[in-house]
């Protein structure tokens, strides 16, 4: 436990000294600001007319109604995509920087178990995901209040917040395999490229009707909340996260580390 505590201190210190949590939090803050701006434009026709294409997009986004229910729907969908991209960047940095900075060989030479090193990194990612989710959720509430959105209720707030948190949890699980890609690719390019491929395949899976079986489509389907997801979808997401952690551990334990 003392060994893990020391490694956690090191990982959190590296992260905050790099200011990466700050930059990703600013990126997370942009999501509710973007939704609030589009709803604001949609509720003001004179501004919408002047903005042209942006105004048309705002009207399209707010087509379902500029109230709290529509706001939470748009909000959750942005969380499913935005938090995914921000967490892929975060996990790519946490694992990939050890190779790009040339510190991997030093890290593996210290007299600690490699599983403890990996566990500290995964705990950092979980805390990072919680930070981004809280930034989005709190700022989203503030934006909704400032817009004076109608149709608010305690039940709606609790249900909407719960859906946002559950979506964020699913997203956190499905990004764990990218730790393996960052490790095997020894840097940032492979996990970022695989993230783009995963998003493209997720949209394709939804179009052909296999979204409930493809792990990177499931958070988006939950965010849209058009139909209840089967229990198998939850197990697919959980197994994807576990498989990602296991593959990363296996690579760190078995792969040659020449540098």
ABEGO torsion letter per residue (X at the ends): XAAAAAAAAAAAAAAAAAGAAAAAAAAAAAAAAAAAAAAAAAABAAAAAAAEAAAAAAAAAAAAEBBAAAAAAAAAAAAAAAAAAAAAAAAAAAAAAAAAAGAAAAAAABBBBAAAAAAAAAAAAAAAAAAAAAAAAAAAAAAAAAAGBBGBBAAAAAAAAAAAAAAAAAAAAAAAAAAAAAAAAGEAAAAAAAAAAAAAAAAAAAAAGAAAABAAAAAAAAAAGABBBBAAAAAAAAAAAAAAAAAAAAAAAABBBAX
